[in-house]
Amino acid sequence: MALGLLLTSRIVGRGYLRSVVFFPVLVSTVGVGITFRCS
């Protein structure tokens, strides 16, 4: 809940915080795609 409030609030580093939170999702998606493409 607190993370959701931080991501939607009007704080200065909101863009940086969003990228830090969503970066693992992007990396895992790319990793799965590479794994299934090469096999």
mmJSON file of the N, C-alpha and C atoms, coordinates in Angstrom:
{"data_MODEL":{"atom_site":{
"group_PDB":["ATOM","ATOM","ATOM","ATOM","ATOM","ATOM","ATOM","ATOM","ATOM","ATOM","ATOM","ATOM","ATOM","ATOM","ATOM","ATOM","ATOM","ATOM","ATOM","ATOM","ATOM","ATOM","ATOM","ATOM","ATOM","ATOM","ATOM","ATOM","ATOM","ATOM","ATOM","ATOM","ATOM","ATOM","ATOM","ATOM","ATOM","ATOM","ATOM","ATOM","ATOM","ATOM","ATOM","ATOM","ATOM","ATOM","ATOM","ATOM","ATOM","ATOM","ATOM","ATOM","ATOM","ATOM","ATOM","ATOM","ATOM","ATOM","ATOM","ATOM","ATOM","ATOM","ATOM","ATOM","ATOM","ATOM","ATOM","ATOM","ATOM","ATOM","ATOM","ATOM","ATOM","ATOM","ATOM","ATOM","ATOM","ATOM","ATOM","ATOM","ATOM","ATOM","ATOM","ATOM","ATOM","ATOM","ATOM","ATOM","ATOM","ATOM","ATOM","ATOM","ATOM","ATOM","ATOM","ATOM","ATOM","ATOM","ATOM","ATOM","ATOM","ATOM","ATOM","ATOM","ATOM","ATOM","ATOM","ATOM","ATOM","ATOM","ATOM","ATOM","ATOM","ATOM","ATOM","ATOM","ATOM"],
"id":[1,2,3,4,5,6,7,8,9,10,11,12,13,14,15,16,17,18,19,20,21,22,23,24,25,26,27,28,29,30,31,32,33,34,35,36,37,38,39,40,41,42,43,44,45,46,47,48,49,50,51,52,53,54,55,56,57,58,59,60,61,62,63,64,65,66,67,68,69,70,71,72,73,74,75,76,77,78,79,80,81,82,83,84,85,86,87,88,89,90,91,92,93,94,95,96,97,98,99,100,101,102,103,104,105,106,107,108,109,110,111,112,113,114,115,116,117],
"type_symbol":["N","C","C","N","C","C","N","C","C","N","C","C","N","C","C","N","C","C","N","C","C","N","C","C","N","C","C","N","C","C","N","C","C","N","C","C","N","C","C","N","C","C","N","C","C","N","C","C","N","C","C","N","C","C","N","C","C","N","C","C","N","C","C","N","C","C","N","C","C","N","C","C","N","C","C","N","C","C","N","C","C","N","C","C","N","C","C","N","C","C","N","C","C","N","C","C","N","C","C","N","C","C","N","C","C","N","C","C","N","C","C","N","C","C","N","C","C"],
"label_atom_id":["N","CA","C","N","CA","C","N","CA","C","N","CA","C","N","CA","C","N","CA","C","N","CA","C","N","CA","C","N","CA","C","N","CA","C","N","CA","C","N","CA","C","N","CA","C","N","CA","C","N","CA","C","N","CA","C","N","CA","C","N","CA","C","N","CA","C","N","CA","C","N","CA","C","N","CA","C","N","CA","C","N","CA","C","N","CA","C","N","CA","C","N","CA","C","N","CA","C","N","CA","C","N","CA","C","N","CA","C","N","CA","C","N","CA","C","N","CA","C","N","CA","C","N","CA","C","N","CA","C","N","CA","C","N","CA","C"],
"label_alt_id":[null,null,null,null,null,null,null,null,null,null,null,null,null,null,null,null,null,null,null,null,null,null,null,null,null,null,null,null,null,null,null,null,null,null,null,null,null,null,null,null,null,null,null,null,null,null,null,null,null,null,null,null,null,null,null,null,null,null,null,null,null,null,null,null,null,null,null,null,null,null,null,null,null,null,null,null,null,null,null,null,null,null,null,null,null,null,null,null,null,null,null,null,null,null,null,null,null,null,null,null,null,null,null,null,null,null,null,null,null,null,null,null,null,null,null,null,null],
"label_comp_id":["MET","MET","MET","ALA","ALA","ALA","LEU","LEU","LEU","GLY","GLY","GLY","LEU","LEU","LEU","LEU","LEU","LEU","LEU","LEU","LEU","THR","THR","THR","SER","SER","SER","ARG","ARG","ARG","ILE","ILE","ILE","VAL","VAL","VAL","GLY","GLY","GLY","ARG","ARG","ARG","GLY","GLY","GLY","TYR","TYR","TYR","LEU","LEU","LEU","ARG","ARG","ARG","SER","SER","SER","VAL","VAL","VAL","VAL","VAL","VAL","PHE","PHE","PHE","PHE","PHE","PHE","PRO","PRO","PRO","VAL","VAL","VAL","LEU","LEU","LEU","VAL","VAL","VAL","SER","SER","SER","THR","THR","THR","VAL","VAL","VAL","GLY","GLY","GLY","VAL","VAL","VAL","GLY","GLY","GLY","ILE","ILE","ILE","THR","THR","THR","PHE","PHE","PHE","ARG","ARG","ARG","CYS","CYS","CYS","SER","SER","SER"],
"label_asym_id":["A","A","A","A","A","A","A","A","A","A","A","A","A","A","A","A","A","A","A","A","A","A","A","A","A","A","A","A","A","A","A","A","A","A","A","A","A","A","A","A","A","A","A","A","A","A","A","A","A","A","A","A","A","A","A","A","A","A","A","A","A","A","A","A","A","A","A","A","A","A","A","A","A","A","A","A","A","A","A","A","A","A","A","A","A","A","A","A","A","A","A","A","A","A","A","A","A","A","A","A","A","A","A","A","A","A","A","A","A","A","A","A","A","A","A","A","A"],
"label_entity_id":["1","1","1","1","1","1","1","1","1","1","1","1","1","1","1","1","1","1","1","1","1","1","1","1","1","1","1","1","1","1","1","1","1","1","1","1","1","1","1","1","1","1","1","1","1","1","1","1","1","1","1","1","1","1","1","1","1","1","1","1","1","1","1","1","1","1","1","1","1","1","1","1","1","1","1","1","1","1","1","1","1","1","1","1","1","1","1","1","1","1","1","1","1","1","1","1","1","1","1","1","1","1","1","1","1","1","1","1","1","1","1","1","1","1","1","1","1"],
"label_seq_id":[1,1,1,2,2,2,3,3,3,4,4,4,5,5,5,6,6,6,7,7,7,8,8,8,9,9,9,10,10,10,11,11,11,12,12,12,13,13,13,14,14,14,15,15,15,16,16,16,17,17,17,18,18,18,19,19,19,20,20,20,21,21,21,22,22,22,23,23,23,24,24,24,25,25,25,26,26,26,27,27,27,28,28,28,29,29,29,30,30,30,31,31,31,32,32,32,33,33,33,34,34,34,35,35,35,36,36,36,37,37,37,38,38,38,39,39,39],
"pdbx_PDB_ins_code":[null,null,null,null,null,null,null,null,null,null,null,null,null,null,null,null,null,null,null,null,null,null,null,null,null,null,null,null,null,null,null,null,null,null,null,null,null,null,null,null,null,null,null,null,null,null,null,null,null,null,null,null,null,null,null,null,null,null,null,null,null,null,null,null,null,null,null,null,null,null,null,null,null,null,null,null,null,null,null,null,null,null,null,null,null,null,null,null,null,null,null,null,null,null,null,null,null,null,null,null,null,null,null,null,null,null,null,null,null,null,null,null,null,null,null,null,null],
"Cartn_x":[0.832,0.0,0.876,1.899,2.783,3.525,3.922,4.618,3.698,2.457,1.496,1.272,1.227,1.077,2.301,3.485,4.701,4.756,4.325,4.399,3.397,2.322,1.313,1.365,2.236,2.306,3.102,3.11,3.8,5.147,5.953,7.273,8.277,9.429,10.412,10.963,11.319,11.945,10.979,9.769,8.748,9.137,9.685,10.09,11.195,12.162,13.255,12.721,11.821,11.249,10.468,9.718,8.97,9.906,10.989,11.913,12.609,12.916,13.539,12.565,11.301,10.306,10.018,9.917,9.513,10.677,11.93,13.089,13.18,12.984,13.031,11.97,10.819,9.769,10.239,10.843,11.342,12.469,13.397,14.537,14.071,13.132,12.661,11.908,11.156,10.439,11.412,12.433,13.44,14.196,14.507,15.208,14.4,13.128,12.267,12.169,12.064,12.002,13.256,14.41,15.666,15.788,15.372,15.469,14.633,13.411,12.553,12.904,13.527,13.924,15.1,16.021,17.233,17.024,15.925,15.783,15.024],
"Cartn_y":[-1.187,0.0,1.25,1.237,2.408,2.62,1.537,1.663,2.25,1.839,2.407,3.887,4.29,5.717,6.507,5.944,6.629,6.78,5.735,5.778,6.743,7.026,7.929,9.328,9.538,10.858,11.832,13.077,14.105,14.463,13.449,13.697,13.94,14.457,14.867,13.673,12.572,11.444,10.385,10.761,9.77,8.962,9.595,8.875,7.88,8.288,7.385,6.211,6.489,5.433,4.439,4.932,4.034,3.14,3.71,2.887,1.851,2.183,1.203,0.067,0.386,-0.643,-1.532,-0.953,-1.737,-2.364,-2.008,-2.578,-4.092,-4.667,-6.137,-6.842,-6.239,-6.831,-6.883,-5.81,-5.744,-6.742,-6.823,-7.728,-9.185,-9.544,-10.929,-11.266,-10.338,-10.579,-10.784,-9.959,-10.105,-11.42,-11.778,-13.043,-14.251,-14.255,-15.369,-15.418,-14.269,-14.238,-14.77,-14.397,-14.899,-16.399,-16.861,-18.286,-19.114,-18.713,-19.5,-19.326,-18.224,-18.018,-18.913,-19.105,-19.877,-21.38,-21.827,-23.267,-23.923],
"Cartn_z":[0.0,0.0,0.0,0.843,0.918,-0.397,-1.053,-2.332,-3.4,-3.395,-4.337,-4.108,-2.867,-2.569,-3.006,-2.818,-3.258,-4.772,-5.482,-6.944,-7.555,-6.858,-7.406,-6.799,-5.83,-5.203,-6.068,-5.671,-6.437,-5.8,-5.547,-4.981,-6.107,-5.756,-6.76,-7.538,-6.882,-7.55,-8.003,-8.341,-8.701,-9.935,-10.938,-12.152,-11.872,-11.06,-10.688,-9.875,-8.946,-8.115,-8.961,-9.925,-10.81,-11.612,-12.118,-12.9,-12.033,-10.783,-9.882,-9.573,-9.428,-9.103,-10.31,-11.509,-12.675,-13.427,-13.101,-13.789,-13.631,-12.44,-12.333,-13.177,-13.335,-14.175,-15.626,-16.08,-17.453,-17.671,-16.74,-16.88,-16.905,-16.045,-16.034,-17.319,-17.855,-19.111,-20.254,-20.326,-21.374,-21.2,-19.976,-19.724,-20.149,-19.869,-20.284,-21.798,-22.431,-23.889,-24.538,-24.012,-24.552,-24.324,-23.167,-22.852,-23.824,-24.097,-24.971,-26.434,-26.787,-28.185,-28.548,-27.613,-27.885,-27.763,-27.157,-26.996,-28.109],
"occupancy":[1.0,1.0,1.0,1.0,1.0,1.0,1.0,1.0,1.0,1.0,1.0,1.0,1.0,1.0,1.0,1.0,1.0,1.0,1.0,1.0,1.0,1.0,1.0,1.0,1.0,1.0,1.0,1.0,1.0,1.0,1.0,1.0,1.0,1.0,1.0,1.0,1.0,1.0,1.0,1.0,1.0,1.0,1.0,1.0,1.0,1.0,1.0,1.0,1.0,1.0,1.0,1.0,1.0,1.0,1.0,1.0,1.0,1.0,1.0,1.0,1.0,1.0,1.0,1.0,1.0,1.0,1.0,1.0,1.0,1.0,1.0,1.0,1.0,1.0,1.0,1.0,1.0,1.0,1.0,1.0,1.0,1.0,1.0,1.0,1.0,1.0,1.0,1.0,1.0,1.0,1.0,1.0,1.0,1.0,1.0,1.0,1.0,1.0,1.0,1.0,1.0,1.0,1.0,1.0,1.0,1.0,1.0,1.0,1.0,1.0,1.0,1.0,1.0,1.0,1.0,1.0,1.0],
"B_iso_or_equiv":[0.0,0.0,0.0,0.0,0.0,0.0,0.0,0.0,0.0,0.0,0.0,0.0,0.0,0.0,0.0,0.0,0.0,0.0,0.0,0.0,0.0,0.0,0.0,0.0,0.0,0.0,0.0,0.0,0.0,0.0,0.0,0.0,0.0,0.0,0.0,0.0,0.0,0.0,0.0,0.0,0.0,0.0,0.0,0.0,0.0,0.0,0.0,0.0,0.0,0.0,0.0,0.0,0.0,0.0,0.0,0.0,0.0,0.0,0.0,0.0,0.0,0.0,0.0,0.0,0.0,0.0,0.0,0.0,0.0,0.0,0.0,0.0,0.0,0.0,0.0,0.0,0.0,0.0,0.0,0.0,0.0,0.0,0.0,0.0,0.0,0.0,0.0,0.0,0.0,0.0,0.0,0.0,0.0,0.0,0.0,0.0,0.0,0.0,0.0,0.0,0.0,0.0,0.0,0.0,0.0,0.0,0.0,0.0,0.0,0.0,0.0,0.0,0.0,0.0,0.0,0.0,0.0],
"pdbx_formal_charge":[null,null,null,null,null,null,null,null,null,null,null,null,null,null,null,null,null,null,null,null,null,null,null,null,null,null,null,null,null,null,null,null,null,null,null,null,null,null,null,null,null,null,null,null,null,null,null,null,null,null,null,null,null,null,null,null,null,null,null,null,null,null,null,null,null,null,null,null,null,null,null,null,null,null,null,null,null,null,null,null,null,null,null,null,null,null,null,null,null,null,null,null,null,null,null,null,null,null,null,null,null,null,null,null,null,null,null,null,null,null,null,null,null,null,null,null,null],
"auth_seq_id":[1,1,1,2,2,2,3,3,3,4,4,4,5,5,5,6,6,6,7,7,7,8,8,8,9,9,9,10,10,10,11,11,11,12,12,12,13,13,13,14,14,14,15,15,15,16,16,16,17,17,17,18,18,18,19,19,19,20,20,20,21,21,21,22,22,22,23,23,23,24,24,24,25,25,25,26,26,26,27,27,27,28,28,28,29,29,29,30,30,30,31,31,31,32,32,32,33,33,33,34,34,34,35,35,35,36,36,36,37,37,37,38,38,38,39,39,39],
"auth_comp_id":["MET","MET","MET","ALA","ALA","ALA","LEU","LEU","LEU","GLY","GLY","GLY","LEU","LEU","LEU","LEU","LEU","LEU","LEU","LEU","LEU","THR","THR","THR","SER","SER","SER","ARG","ARG","ARG","ILE","ILE","ILE","VAL","VAL","VAL","GLY","GLY","GLY","ARG","ARG","ARG","GLY","GLY","GLY","TYR","TYR","TYR","LEU","LEU","LEU","ARG","ARG","ARG","SER","SER","SER","VAL","VAL","VAL","VAL","VAL","VAL","PHE","PHE","PHE","PHE","PHE","PHE","PRO","PRO","PRO","VAL","VAL","VAL","LEU","LEU","LEU","VAL","VAL","VAL","SER","SER","SER","THR","THR","THR","VAL","VAL","VAL","GLY","GLY","GLY","VAL","VAL","VAL","GLY","GLY","GLY","ILE","ILE","ILE","THR","THR","THR","PHE","PHE","PHE","ARG","ARG","ARG","CYS","CYS","CYS","SER","SER","SER"],
"auth_asym_id":["A","A","A","A","A","A","A","A","A","A","A","A","A","A","A","A","A","A","A","A","A","A","A","A","A","A","A","A","A","A","A","A","A","A","A","A","A","A","A","A","A","A","A","A","A","A","A","A","A","A","A","A","A","A","A","A","A","A","A","A","A","A","A","A","A","A","A","A","A","A","A","A","A","A","A","A","A","A","A","A","A","A","A","A","A","A","A","A","A","A","A","A","A","A","A","A","A","A","A","A","A","A","A","A","A","A","A","A","A","A","A","A","A","A","A","A","A"],
"auth_atom_id":["N","CA","C","N","CA","C","N","CA","C","N","CA","C","N","CA","C","N","CA","C","N","CA","C","N","CA","C","N","CA","C","N","CA","C","N","CA","C","N","CA","C","N","CA","C","N","CA","C","N","CA","C","N","CA","C","N","CA","C","N","CA","C","N","CA","C","N","CA","C","N","CA","C","N","CA","C","N","CA","C","N","CA","C","N","CA","C","N","CA","C","N","CA","C","N","CA","C","N","CA","C","N","CA","C","N","CA","C","N","CA","C","N","CA","C","N","CA","C","N","CA","C","N","CA","C","N","CA","C","N","CA","C","N","CA","C"],
"pdbx_PDB_model_num":[1,1,1,1,1,1,1,1,1,1,1,1,1,1,1,1,1,1,1,1,1,1,1,1,1,1,1,1,1,1,1,1,1,1,1,1,1,1,1,1,1,1,1,1,1,1,1,1,1,1,1,1,1,1,1,1,1,1,1,1,1,1,1,1,1,1,1,1,1,1,1,1,1,1,1,1,1,1,1,1,1,1,1,1,1,1,1,1,1,1,1,1,1,1,1,1,1,1,1,1,1,1,1,1,1,1,1,1,1,1,1,1,1,1,1,1,1]
}}}
